[in-house]
Amino acid sequence: MTTVLATGFGDERSGGLAGPMGLLIILLLAVATIFLIRNMNARLRRLPDRFPDPDRPETTAEGDDGDHRE
C-alpha cells in the first residue's frame, strides 16, 4: 500500500508546462474580471437615480381622463 502512495503521479518532466499555463489562465481570468467590472460600472452609471414606486398608481396628465379613443 505504501509503495502505491510513494510512486510519482506521472512523468515529472512532461509537466513542465503546468506552471506557465496556470499563470496564463490566472491572468486571463483577471483580465476578464476587470472588463466585466468596468462594463457593470458603466451600466450602473446609466441607471436613473430613482425608480418609480411600484405601489403608487400611475398619474395621468391634467385634463386627461385616460380615454384615448377618437
For each residue, the residues with C-beta under 8 A, 3 or more apart:
1: 4 5
2: 5 6
3: 6 7
4: 1 7
5: 1 2
6: 2 3
7: 3 4
8: 11 12
9:
10: 14 15
11: 8 14 15
12: 8 15
13: 16
14: 10 11
15: 10 11 12 18
16: 13 19
17: 20 21
18: 15 21 22
19: 16 22 23
20: 17 23 24
21: 17 18 24 25
22: 18 19 25 26
23: 19 20 26 27
24: 20 21 27 28
25: 21 22 28 29
26: 22 23 29 30
27: 23 24 30 31
28: 24 25 31 32
29: 25 26 32 33
30: 26 27 33 34
31: 27 28 34 35
32: 28 29 35 36
33: 29 30 36 37
34: 30 31 37 38
35: 31 32 38 39
36: 32 33 39 40
37: 33 34 40 41
38: 34 35 41 42
39: 35 36 42 43
40: 36 37 43 44
41: 37 38 44 45
42: 38 39 45 46
43: 39 40 46 47
44: 40 41 47
45: 41 42
46: 42 43
47: 43 44
48: 51
49:
50:
51: 48
52: 56
53: 56
54:
55:
56: 52 53
57:
58:
59:
60: 64 65 66
61: 64
62:
63:
64: 60 61
65: 60
66: 60
67:
68:
69:
70:
